Amino acid sequence: MLIQVIRSDNQYDYIQDYILDSLIETKKIVKFKRSTGWVTIGTHQTRAHKREGAARNSDRIVVNDDVFVREYRRANS
């Protein structure tokens, strides 16, 4: 799917949806268009921003295995 973006040099462009996160993280775009309107990077919530917060939380348990979760909690209580 193509997404309309405004690059950091203020040029309008269309990109493939799978490279959106990369362009946000490398600050190569300043805005992209959702169905609800334009999203300004740094002002509005974006997928890359959400993932950053989750990655910084080192206590998050990613593995959904009951035994592992119980052992992890027991070891860290």
Secondary structure by P-SEA (a helix, b strand, c coil): cbbbbbccccccccccccaaaaaaaaccccccccccccccccccccaaaaaaaaaacccccccccaaaaaaaaaaac
